[in-house]
Amino acid sequence: MADDALLRSSLIWLAGLVVWVGLYTLSFKKMIVTYVTGLFAIAGLLLPDWDFFDRPFSQWLSPVSVDAGDSKPPFTSTSKRFRIYPLRLAIYAAVYGFALYKWWMFVSN
């Protein structure tokens, strides 16, 4: 249940950020854009099926095979969850960097 606590604390921080943006800019539209952008960012980091993406990149287009003899628990440890892969890191950096840039340009104007 550590993942639920992380999701809950992320949403609380997002709510704080939305309130701060609202107080700073006095714009409800910018608050909504900040909220939606934050939800997509949190969902992109915390909700993907990591068992699917923790395979080599060349196997992403094939379905996940489940062995009948494999009796691992459905919840994995958090240390396995955040393994660093160069391709994943590059994709996340590009997507989140662009989204952060566009959000900042919208909020700061």
Backbone as XML, in Angstrom:
<?xml version="1.0"?>
<chain id="A" units="angstrom">
  <residue number="1" name="MET">
    <atom name="N" x="0.795" y="-1.195" z="0.000"/>
    <atom name="CA" x="0.000" y="0.000" z="0.000"/>
    <atom name="C" x="0.848" y="1.275" z="0.000"/>
  </residue>
  <residue number="2" name="ALA">
    <atom name="N" x="2.143" y="1.123" z="-0.151"/>
    <atom name="CA" x="3.008" y="2.301" z="-0.216"/>
    <atom name="C" x="2.724" y="3.114" z="-1.471"/>
  </residue>
  <residue number="3" name="ASP">
    <atom name="N" x="2.279" y="2.444" z="-2.546"/>
    <atom name="CA" x="1.955" y="3.153" z="-3.779"/>
    <atom name="C" x="0.755" y="4.069" z="-3.576"/>
  </residue>
  <residue number="4" name="ASP">
    <atom name="N" x="-0.230" y="3.610" z="-2.782"/>
    <atom name="CA" x="-1.389" y="4.452" z="-2.498"/>
    <atom name="C" x="-0.984" y="5.686" z="-1.702"/>
  </residue>
  <residue number="5" name="ALA">
    <atom name="N" x="-0.074" y="5.526" z="-0.764"/>
    <atom name="CA" x="0.391" y="6.664" z="0.025"/>
    <atom name="C" x="1.142" y="7.658" z="-0.858"/>
  </residue>
  <residue number="6" name="LEU">
    <atom name="N" x="1.933" y="7.157" z="-1.783"/>
    <atom name="CA" x="2.651" y="8.041" z="-2.701"/>
    <atom name="C" x="1.684" y="8.789" z="-3.613"/>
  </residue>
  <residue number="7" name="LEU">
    <atom name="N" x="0.668" y="8.096" z="-4.107"/>
    <atom name="CA" x="-0.342" y="8.748" z="-4.948"/>
    <atom name="C" x="-1.092" y="9.804" z="-4.141"/>
  </residue>
  <residue number="8" name="ARG">
    <atom name="N" x="-1.468" y="9.471" z="-2.913"/>
    <atom name="CA" x="-2.197" y="10.413" z="-2.074"/>
    <atom name="C" x="-1.360" y="11.663" z="-1.773"/>
  </residue>
  <residue number="9" name="SER">
    <atom name="N" x="-0.094" y="11.463" z="-1.420"/>
    <atom name="CA" x="0.753" y="12.627" z="-1.121"/>
    <atom name="C" x="1.023" y="13.453" z="-2.379"/>
  </residue>
  <residue number="10" name="SER">
    <atom name="N" x="1.137" y="12.812" z="-3.540"/>
    <atom name="CA" x="1.320" y="13.549" z="-4.792"/>
    <atom name="C" x="0.103" y="14.416" z="-5.098"/>
  </residue>
  <residue number="11" name="LEU">
    <atom name="N" x="-1.084" y="13.875" z="-4.863"/>
    <atom name="CA" x="-2.296" y="14.653" z="-5.113"/>
    <atom name="C" x="-2.444" y="15.811" z="-4.132"/>
  </residue>
  <residue number="12" name="ILE">
    <atom name="N" x="-1.984" y="15.623" z="-2.897"/>
    <atom name="CA" x="-2.022" y="16.710" z="-1.924"/>
    <atom name="C" x="-1.058" y="17.821" z="-2.339"/>
  </residue>
  <residue number="13" name="TRP">
    <atom name="N" x="0.143" y="17.447" z="-2.784"/>
    <atom name="CA" x="1.098" y="18.455" z="-3.276"/>
    <atom name="C" x="0.550" y="19.172" z="-4.501"/>
  </residue>
  <residue number="14" name="LEU">
    <atom name="N" x="-0.131" y="18.444" z="-5.357"/>
    <atom name="CA" x="-0.739" y="19.061" z="-6.536"/>
    <atom name="C" x="-1.806" y="20.067" z="-6.122"/>
  </residue>
  <residue number="15" name="ALA">
    <atom name="N" x="-2.610" y="19.715" z="-5.140"/>
    <atom name="CA" x="-3.634" y="20.649" z="-4.653"/>
    <atom name="C" x="-2.978" y="21.918" z="-4.106"/>
  </residue>
  <residue number="16" name="GLY">
    <atom name="N" x="-1.879" y="21.762" z="-3.378"/>
    <atom name="CA" x="-1.151" y="22.928" z="-2.885"/>
    <atom name="C" x="-0.624" y="23.787" z="-4.017"/>
  </residue>
  <residue number="17" name="LEU">
    <atom name="N" x="-0.096" y="23.155" z="-5.056"/>
    <atom name="CA" x="0.407" y="23.893" z="-6.212"/>
    <atom name="C" x="-0.720" y="24.636" z="-6.924"/>
  </residue>
  <residue number="18" name="VAL">
    <atom name="N" x="-1.878" y="23.994" z="-7.052"/>
    <atom name="CA" x="-3.022" y="24.636" z="-7.709"/>
    <atom name="C" x="-3.472" y="25.853" z="-6.908"/>
  </residue>
  <residue number="19" name="VAL">
    <atom name="N" x="-3.521" y="25.738" z="-5.584"/>
    <atom name="CA" x="-3.894" y="26.881" z="-4.742"/>
    <atom name="C" x="-2.871" y="28.002" z="-4.896"/>
  </residue>
  <residue number="20" name="TRP">
    <atom name="N" x="-1.590" y="27.652" z="-4.902"/>
    <atom name="CA" x="-0.542" y="28.670" z="-5.060"/>
    <atom name="C" x="-0.667" y="29.389" z="-6.401"/>
  </residue>
  <residue number="21" name="VAL">
    <atom name="N" x="-0.891" y="28.627" z="-7.477"/>
    <atom name="CA" x="-1.048" y="29.240" z="-8.803"/>
    <atom name="C" x="-2.270" y="30.148" z="-8.810"/>
  </residue>
  <residue number="22" name="GLY">
    <atom name="N" x="-3.344" y="29.717" z="-8.166"/>
    <atom name="CA" x="-4.546" y="30.542" z="-8.104"/>
    <atom name="C" x="-4.320" y="31.833" z="-7.347"/>
  </residue>
  <residue number="23" name="LEU">
    <atom name="N" x="-3.606" y="31.768" z="-6.241"/>
    <atom name="CA" x="-3.324" y="32.976" z="-5.468"/>
    <atom name="C" x="-2.336" y="33.889" z="-6.186"/>
  </residue>
  <residue number="24" name="TYR">
    <atom name="N" x="-1.390" y="33.319" z="-6.880"/>
    <atom name="CA" x="-0.368" y="34.103" z="-7.568"/>
    <atom name="C" x="-0.912" y="34.777" z="-8.824"/>
  </residue>
  <residue number="25" name="THR">
    <atom name="N" x="-1.714" y="34.045" z="-9.608"/>
    <atom name="CA" x="-2.166" y="34.579" z="-10.899"/>
    <atom name="C" x="-3.586" y="35.119" z="-10.874"/>
  </residue>
  <residue number="26" name="LEU">
    <atom name="N" x="-4.378" y="34.745" z="-9.848"/>
    <atom name="CA" x="-5.794" y="35.138" z="-9.753"/>
    <atom name="C" x="-6.571" y="34.722" z="-11.004"/>
  </residue>
  <residue number="27" name="SER">
    <atom name="N" x="-6.260" y="33.545" z="-11.518"/>
    <atom name="CA" x="-6.907" y="33.057" z="-12.733"/>
    <atom name="C" x="-7.399" y="31.629" z="-12.506"/>
  </residue>
  <residue number="28" name="PHE">
    <atom name="N" x="-8.718" y="31.444" z="-12.617"/>
    <atom name="CA" x="-9.295" y="30.118" z="-12.467"/>
    <atom name="C" x="-8.880" y="29.210" z="-13.622"/>
  </residue>
  <residue number="29" name="LYS">
    <atom name="N" x="-8.757" y="29.766" z="-14.820"/>
    <atom name="CA" x="-8.359" y="28.984" z="-15.994"/>
    <atom name="C" x="-6.953" y="28.407" z="-15.815"/>
  </residue>
  <residue number="30" name="LYS">
    <atom name="N" x="-6.034" y="29.195" z="-15.254"/>
    <atom name="CA" x="-4.673" y="28.709" z="-15.023"/>
    <atom name="C" x="-4.641" y="27.657" z="-13.914"/>
  </residue>
  <residue number="31" name="MET">
    <atom name="N" x="-5.554" y="27.791" z="-12.953"/>
    <atom name="CA" x="-5.657" y="26.767" z="-11.912"/>
    <atom name="C" x="-6.096" y="25.432" z="-12.521"/>
  </residue>
  <residue number="32" name="ILE">
    <atom name="N" x="-7.074" y="25.477" z="-13.412"/>
    <atom name="CA" x="-7.575" y="24.251" z="-14.046"/>
    <atom name="C" x="-6.499" y="23.618" z="-14.921"/>
  </residue>
  <residue number="33" name="VAL">
    <atom name="N" x="-5.782" y="24.425" z="-15.691"/>
    <atom name="CA" x="-4.704" y="23.895" z="-16.538"/>
    <atom name="C" x="-3.617" y="23.265" z="-15.671"/>
  </residue>
  <residue number="34" name="THR">
    <atom name="N" x="-3.289" y="23.904" z="-14.548"/>
    <atom name="CA" x="-2.289" y="23.344" z="-13.638"/>
    <atom name="C" x="-2.766" y="22.023" z="-13.059"/>
  </residue>
  <residue number="35" name="TYR">
    <atom name="N" x="-4.035" y="21.949" z="-12.681"/>
    <atom name="CA" x="-4.594" y="20.721" z="-12.118"/>
    <atom name="C" x="-4.577" y="19.575" z="-13.129"/>
  </residue>
  <residue number="36" name="VAL">
    <atom name="N" x="-5.034" y="19.840" z="-14.347"/>
    <atom name="CA" x="-5.082" y="18.786" z="-15.377"/>
    <atom name="C" x="-3.671" y="18.343" z="-15.765"/>
  </residue>
  <residue number="37" name="THR">
    <atom name="N" x="-2.758" y="19.306" z="-15.919"/>
    <atom name="CA" x="-1.376" y="18.960" z="-16.246"/>
    <atom name="C" x="-0.754" y="18.122" z="-15.130"/>
  </residue>
  <residue number="38" name="GLY">
    <atom name="N" x="-1.003" y="18.495" z="-13.892"/>
    <atom name="CA" x="-0.479" y="17.734" z="-12.758"/>
    <atom name="C" x="-1.049" y="16.338" z="-12.679"/>
  </residue>
  <residue number="39" name="LEU">
    <atom name="N" x="-2.348" y="16.198" z="-12.957"/>
    <atom name="CA" x="-2.946" y="14.856" z="-12.943"/>
    <atom name="C" x="-2.329" y="13.955" z="-14.006"/>
  </residue>
  <residue number="40" name="PHE">
    <atom name="N" x="-2.128" y="14.494" z="-15.207"/>
    <atom name="CA" x="-1.501" y="13.695" z="-16.257"/>
    <atom name="C" x="-0.057" y="13.341" z="-15.899"/>
  </residue>
  <residue number="41" name="ALA">
    <atom name="N" x="0.659" y="14.269" z="-15.273"/>
    <atom name="CA" x="2.042" y="13.993" z="-14.882"/>
    <atom name="C" x="2.105" y="12.914" z="-13.804"/>
  </residue>
  <residue number="42" name="ILE">
    <atom name="N" x="1.231" y="13.010" z="-12.813"/>
    <atom name="CA" x="1.205" y="12.008" z="-11.745"/>
    <atom name="C" x="0.779" y="10.655" z="-12.299"/>
  </residue>
  <residue number="43" name="ALA">
    <atom name="N" x="-0.245" y="10.649" z="-13.146"/>
    <atom name="CA" x="-0.712" y="9.392" z="-13.724"/>
    <atom name="C" x="0.355" y="8.756" z="-14.610"/>
  </residue>
  <residue number="44" name="GLY">
    <atom name="N" x="1.111" y="9.562" z="-15.323"/>
    <atom name="CA" x="2.161" y="9.023" z="-16.186"/>
    <atom name="C" x="3.302" y="8.387" z="-15.410"/>
  </residue>
  <residue number="45" name="LEU">
    <atom name="N" x="3.524" y="8.850" z="-14.193"/>
    <atom name="CA" x="4.611" y="8.284" z="-13.388"/>
    <atom name="C" x="4.164" y="7.142" z="-12.499"/>
  </residue>
  <residue number="46" name="LEU">
    <atom name="N" x="2.981" y="7.225" z="-11.939"/>
    <atom name="CA" x="2.591" y="6.261" z="-10.918"/>
    <atom name="C" x="1.669" y="5.149" z="-11.386"/>
  </residue>
  <residue number="47" name="LEU">
    <atom name="N" x="0.984" y="5.314" z="-12.509"/>
    <atom name="CA" x="-0.026" y="4.339" z="-12.888"/>
    <atom name="C" x="0.332" y="3.347" z="-13.992"/>
  </residue>
  <residue number="48" name="PRO">
    <atom name="N" x="1.444" y="3.497" z="-14.735"/>
    <atom name="CA" x="1.714" y="2.530" z="-15.813"/>
    <atom name="C" x="1.924" y="1.104" z="-15.300"/>
  </residue>
  <residue number="49" name="ASP">
    <atom name="N" x="1.711" y="0.155" z="-16.181"/>
    <atom name="CA" x="1.918" y="-1.252" z="-15.885"/>
    <atom name="C" x="3.418" y="-1.546" z="-15.985"/>
  </residue>
  <residue number="50" name="TRP">
    <atom name="N" x="4.132" y="-1.451" z="-14.868"/>
    <atom name="CA" x="5.587" y="-1.573" z="-14.899"/>
    <atom name="C" x="6.045" y="-2.984" z="-15.222"/>
  </residue>
  <residue number="51" name="ASP">
    <atom name="N" x="5.229" y="-4.011" z="-14.960"/>
    <atom name="CA" x="5.608" y="-5.367" z="-15.368"/>
    <atom name="C" x="5.715" y="-5.457" z="-16.886"/>
  </residue>
  <residue number="52" name="PHE">
    <atom name="N" x="4.891" y="-4.702" z="-17.597"/>
    <atom name="CA" x="4.949" y="-4.677" z="-19.050"/>
    <atom name="C" x="6.169" y="-3.901" z="-19.537"/>
  </residue>
  <residue number="53" name="PHE">
    <atom name="N" x="6.426" y="-2.744" z="-18.953"/>
    <atom name="CA" x="7.506" y="-1.880" z="-19.430"/>
    <atom name="C" x="8.878" y="-2.260" z="-18.885"/>
  </residue>
  <residue number="54" name="ASP">
    <atom name="N" x="8.964" y="-3.138" z="-17.891"/>
    <atom name="CA" x="10.250" y="-3.563" z="-17.349"/>
    <atom name="C" x="10.894" y="-4.668" z="-18.183"/>
  </residue>
  <residue number="55" name="ARG">
    <atom name="N" x="10.418" y="-4.836" z="-19.394"/>
    <atom name="CA" x="11.027" y="-5.778" z="-20.326"/>
    <atom name="C" x="11.910" y="-5.006" z="-21.289"/>
  </residue>
  <residue number="56" name="PRO">
    <atom name="N" x="12.766" y="-5.691" z="-22.021"/>
    <atom name="CA" x="13.553" y="-4.987" z="-23.053"/>
    <atom name="C" x="12.629" y="-4.303" z="-24.061"/>
  </residue>
  <residue number="57" name="PHE">
    <atom name="N" x="13.098" y="-3.187" z="-24.604"/>
    <atom name="CA" x="12.283" y="-2.375" z="-25.510"/>
    <atom name="C" x="11.803" y="-3.169" z="-26.719"/>
  </residue>
  <residue number="58" name="SER">
    <atom name="N" x="12.605" y="-4.083" z="-27.200"/>
    <atom name="CA" x="12.225" y="-4.843" z="-28.390"/>
    <atom name="C" x="11.033" y="-5.769" z="-28.134"/>
  </residue>
  <residue number="59" name="GLN">
    <atom name="N" x="10.714" y="-6.059" z="-26.877"/>
    <atom name="CA" x="9.597" y="-6.954" z="-26.553"/>
    <atom name="C" x="8.319" y="-6.202" z="-26.189"/>
  </residue>
  <residue number="60" name="TRP">
    <atom name="N" x="8.312" y="-4.874" z="-26.273"/>
    <atom name="CA" x="7.128" y="-4.106" z="-25.893"/>
    <atom name="C" x="5.945" y="-4.347" z="-26.820"/>
  </residue>
  <residue number="61" name="LEU">
    <atom name="N" x="6.203" y="-4.737" z="-28.066"/>
    <atom name="CA" x="5.110" y="-4.944" z="-29.007"/>
    <atom name="C" x="4.484" y="-6.328" z="-28.900"/>
  </residue>
  <residue number="62" name="SER">
    <atom name="N" x="5.091" y="-7.222" z="-28.136"/>
    <atom name="CA" x="4.523" y="-8.554" z="-27.950"/>
    <atom name="C" x="3.815" y="-8.623" z="-26.599"/>
  </residue>
  <residue number="63" name="PRO">
    <atom name="N" x="2.783" y="-9.464" z="-26.491"/>
    <atom name="CA" x="2.050" y="-9.565" z="-25.226"/>
    <atom name="C" x="2.930" y="-10.133" z="-24.107"/>
  </residue>
  <residue number="64" name="VAL">
    <atom name="N" x="2.552" y="-9.830" z="-22.886"/>
    <atom name="CA" x="3.270" y="-10.360" z="-21.725"/>
    <atom name="C" x="2.861" y="-11.802" z="-21.540"/>
  </residue>
  <residue number="65" name="SER">
    <atom name="N" x="3.840" y="-12.681" z="-21.422"/>
    <atom name="CA" x="3.535" y="-14.093" z="-21.184"/>
    <atom name="C" x="3.641" y="-14.377" z="-19.691"/>
  </residue>
  <residue number="66" name="VAL">
    <atom name="N" x="2.670" y="-15.095" z="-19.178"/>
    <atom name="CA" x="2.646" y="-15.444" z="-17.766"/>
    <atom name="C" x="2.877" y="-16.946" z="-17.669"/>
  </residue>
  <residue number="67" name="ASP">
    <atom name="N" x="3.941" y="-17.327" z="-16.988"/>
    <atom name="CA" x="4.225" y="-18.750" z="-16.803"/>
    <atom name="C" x="3.292" y="-19.318" z="-15.745"/>
  </residue>
  <residue number="68" name="ALA">
    <atom name="N" x="2.837" y="-20.547" z="-15.952"/>
    <atom name="CA" x="1.924" y="-21.170" z="-14.995"/>
    <atom name="C" x="2.631" y="-21.451" z="-13.674"/>
  </residue>
  <residue number="69" name="GLY">
    <atom name="N" x="3.919" y="-21.731" z="-13.714"/>
    <atom name="CA" x="4.660" y="-22.035" z="-12.497"/>
    <atom name="C" x="5.136" y="-20.808" z="-11.746"/>
  </residue>
  <residue number="70" name="ASP">
    <atom name="N" x="4.960" y="-19.659" z="-12.319"/>
    <atom name="CA" x="5.414" y="-18.419" z="-11.687"/>
    <atom name="C" x="4.404" y="-17.997" z="-10.633"/>
  </residue>
  <residue number="71" name="SER">
    <atom name="N" x="4.808" y="-18.023" z="-9.381"/>
    <atom name="CA" x="3.875" y="-17.709" z="-8.300"/>
    <atom name="C" x="4.324" y="-16.473" z="-7.525"/>
  </residue>
  <residue number="72" name="LYS">
    <atom name="N" x="4.815" y="-15.474" z="-8.236"/>
    <atom name="CA" x="5.229" y="-14.265" z="-7.539"/>
    <atom name="C" x="3.994" y="-13.472" z="-7.142"/>
  </residue>
  <residue number="73" name="PRO">
    <atom name="N" x="4.073" y="-12.703" z="-6.073"/>
    <atom name="CA" x="2.907" y="-11.917" z="-5.643"/>
    <atom name="C" x="2.597" y="-10.807" z="-6.644"/>
  </residue>
  <residue number="74" name="PRO">
    <atom name="N" x="1.339" y="-10.373" z="-6.691"/>
    <atom name="CA" x="0.975" y="-9.342" z="-7.665"/>
    <atom name="C" x="1.618" y="-7.992" z="-7.380"/>
  </residue>
  <residue number="75" name="PHE">
    <atom name="N" x="1.962" y="-7.703" z="-6.128"/>
    <atom name="CA" x="2.598" y="-6.442" z="-5.795"/>
    <atom name="C" x="4.082" y="-6.663" z="-5.646"/>
  </residue>
  <residue number="76" name="THR">
    <atom name="N" x="4.866" y="-5.895" z="-6.393"/>
    <atom name="CA" x="6.315" y="-6.026" z="-6.340"/>
    <atom name="C" x="6.893" y="-4.967" z="-5.421"/>
  </residue>
  <residue number="77" name="SER">
    <atom name="N" x="8.141" y="-5.154" z="-5.059"/>
    <atom name="CA" x="8.781" y="-4.178" z="-4.183"/>
    <atom name="C" x="9.025" y="-2.880" z="-4.930"/>
  </residue>
  <residue number="78" name="THR">
    <atom name="N" x="9.144" y="-1.782" z="-4.184"/>
    <atom name="CA" x="9.325" y="-0.488" z="-4.821"/>
    <atom name="C" x="10.713" y="-0.333" z="-5.418"/>
  </residue>
  <residue number="79" name="SER">
    <atom name="N" x="11.692" y="-1.116" z="-4.948"/>
    <atom name="CA" x="13.023" y="-0.987" z="-5.520"/>
    <atom name="C" x="13.057" y="-1.474" z="-6.969"/>
  </residue>
  <residue number="80" name="LYS">
    <atom name="N" x="12.259" y="-2.487" z="-7.304"/>
    <atom name="CA" x="12.185" y="-2.963" z="-8.676"/>
    <atom name="C" x="11.372" y="-2.003" z="-9.546"/>
  </residue>
  <residue number="81" name="ARG">
    <atom name="N" x="10.434" y="-1.328" z="-8.932"/>
    <atom name="CA" x="9.510" y="-0.480" z="-9.673"/>
    <atom name="C" x="10.214" y="0.671" z="-10.371"/>
  </residue>
  <residue number="82" name="PHE">
    <atom name="N" x="11.239" y="1.235" z="-9.782"/>
    <atom name="CA" x="11.870" y="2.416" z="-10.337"/>
    <atom name="C" x="13.268" y="2.125" z="-10.856"/>
  </residue>
  <residue number="83" name="ARG">
    <atom name="N" x="13.417" y="1.040" z="-11.597"/>
    <atom name="CA" x="14.692" y="0.782" z="-12.250"/>
    <atom name="C" x="14.896" y="1.803" z="-13.361"/>
  </residue>
  <residue number="84" name="ILE">
    <atom name="N" x="16.127" y="2.197" z="-13.556"/>
    <atom name="CA" x="16.431" y="3.232" z="-14.546"/>
    <atom name="C" x="16.838" y="2.569" z="-15.862"/>
  </residue>
  <residue number="85" name="TYR">
    <atom name="N" x="16.112" y="2.899" z="-16.913"/>
    <atom name="CA" x="16.437" y="2.455" z="-18.256"/>
    <atom name="C" x="16.681" y="3.699" z="-19.102"/>
  </residue>
  <residue number="86" name="PRO">
    <atom name="N" x="17.729" y="3.726" z="-19.907"/>
    <atom name="CA" x="18.053" y="4.933" z="-20.672"/>
    <atom name="C" x="16.942" y="5.376" z="-21.627"/>
  </residue>
  <residue number="87" name="LEU">
    <atom name="N" x="16.303" y="4.450" z="-22.319"/>
    <atom name="CA" x="15.255" y="4.814" z="-23.267"/>
    <atom name="C" x="14.055" y="5.413" z="-22.539"/>
  </residue>
  <residue number="88" name="ARG">
    <atom name="N" x="13.642" y="4.778" z="-21.453"/>
    <atom name="CA" x="12.522" y="5.294" z="-20.672"/>
    <atom name="C" x="12.854" y="6.677" z="-20.113"/>
  </residue>
  <residue number="89" name="LEU">
    <atom name="N" x="14.066" y="6.838" z="-19.628"/>
    <atom name="CA" x="14.492" y="8.121" z="-19.068"/>
    <atom name="C" x="14.480" y="9.217" z="-20.144"/>
  </residue>
  <residue number="90" name="ALA">
    <atom name="N" x="14.920" y="8.895" z="-21.341"/>
    <atom name="CA" x="14.928" y="9.875" z="-22.433"/>
    <atom name="C" x="13.507" y="10.256" z="-22.840"/>
  </residue>
  <residue number="91" name="ILE">
    <atom name="N" x="12.617" y="9.282" z="-22.922"/>
    <atom name="CA" x="11.232" y="9.565" z="-23.291"/>
    <atom name="C" x="10.560" y="10.419" z="-22.226"/>
  </residue>
  <residue number="92" name="TYR">
    <atom name="N" x="10.730" y="10.037" z="-20.970"/>
    <atom name="CA" x="10.132" y="10.810" z="-19.880"/>
    <atom name="C" x="10.702" y="12.229" z="-19.834"/>
  </residue>
  <residue number="93" name="ALA">
    <atom name="N" x="12.004" y="12.363" z="-20.007"/>
    <atom name="CA" x="12.617" y="13.701" z="-19.967"/>
    <atom name="C" x="12.083" y="14.576" z="-21.096"/>
  </residue>
  <residue number="94" name="ALA">
    <atom name="N" x="11.932" y="14.022" z="-22.290"/>
    <atom name="CA" x="11.425" y="14.801" z="-23.417"/>
    <atom name="C" x="9.964" y="15.199" z="-23.214"/>
  </residue>
  <residue number="95" name="VAL">
    <atom name="N" x="9.129" y="14.256" z="-22.846"/>
    <atom name="CA" x="7.702" y="14.529" z="-22.697"/>
    <atom name="C" x="7.444" y="15.476" z="-21.527"/>
  </residue>
  <residue number="96" name="TYR">
    <atom name="N" x="8.025" y="15.164" z="-20.372"/>
    <atom name="CA" x="7.774" y="15.996" z="-19.195"/>
    <atom name="C" x="8.468" y="17.355" z="-19.300"/>
  </residue>
  <residue number="97" name="GLY">
    <atom name="N" x="9.608" y="17.419" z="-19.938"/>
    <atom name="CA" x="10.266" y="18.702" z="-20.148"/>
    <atom name="C" x="9.439" y="19.612" z="-21.032"/>
  </residue>
  <residue number="98" name="PHE">
    <atom name="N" x="8.899" y="19.073" z="-22.117"/>
    <atom name="CA" x="8.047" y="19.856" z="-23.005"/>
    <atom name="C" x="6.771" y="20.298" z="-22.299"/>
  </residue>
  <residue number="99" name="ALA">
    <atom name="N" x="6.145" y="19.390" z="-21.551"/>
    <atom name="CA" x="4.913" y="19.730" z="-20.837"/>
    <atom name="C" x="5.169" y="20.795" z="-19.776"/>
  </residue>
  <residue number="100" name="LEU">
    <atom name="N" x="6.276" y="20.680" z="-19.055"/>
    <atom name="CA" x="6.610" y="21.674" z="-18.039"/>
    <atom name="C" x="6.875" y="23.037" z="-18.677"/>
  </residue>
  <residue number="101" name="TYR">
    <atom name="N" x="7.567" y="23.036" z="-19.805"/>
    <atom name="CA" x="7.829" y="24.282" z="-20.524"/>
    <atom name="C" x="6.518" y="24.933" z="-20.967"/>
  </residue>
  <residue number="102" name="LYS">
    <atom name="N" x="5.620" y="24.197" z="-21.595"/>
    <atom name="CA" x="4.355" y="24.758" z="-22.073"/>
    <atom name="C" x="3.500" y="25.247" z="-20.902"/>
  </residue>
  <residue number="103" name="TRP">
    <atom name="N" x="3.479" y="24.486" z="-19.803"/>
    <atom name="CA" x="2.717" y="24.902" z="-18.625"/>
    <atom name="C" x="3.283" y="26.193" z="-18.058"/>
  </residue>
  <residue number="104" name="TRP">
    <atom name="N" x="4.599" y="26.278" z="-17.941"/>
    <atom name="CA" x="5.210" y="27.479" z="-17.389"/>
    <atom name="C" x="4.955" y="28.698" z="-18.271"/>
  </residue>
  <residue number="105" name="MET">
    <atom name="N" x="5.014" y="28.529" z="-19.587"/>
    <atom name="CA" x="4.761" y="29.647" z="-20.483"/>
    <atom name="C" x="3.297" y="30.113" z="-20.363"/>
  </residue>
  <residue number="106" name="PHE">
    <atom name="N" x="2.384" y="29.182" z="-20.147"/>
    <atom name="CA" x="0.983" y="29.542" z="-19.990"/>
    <atom name="C" x="0.731" y="30.247" z="-18.659"/>
  </residue>
  <residue number="107" name="VAL">
    <atom name="N" x="1.295" y="29.707" z="-17.585"/>
    <atom name="CA" x="1.045" y="30.258" z="-16.257"/>
    <atom name="C" x="1.759" y="31.594" z="-16.063"/>
  </residue>
  <residue number="108" name="SER">
    <atom name="N" x="2.942" y="31.749" z="-16.611"/>
    <atom name="CA" x="3.704" y="32.984" z="-16.384"/>
    <atom name="C" x="3.238" y="34.175" z="-17.214"/>
  </residue>
  <residue number="109" name="ASN">
    <atom name="N" x="2.405" y="33.924" z="-18.217"/>
    <atom name="CA" x="1.884" y="35.052" z="-19.039"/>
    <atom name="C" x="0.586" y="35.583" z="-18.481"/>
  </residue>
</chain>
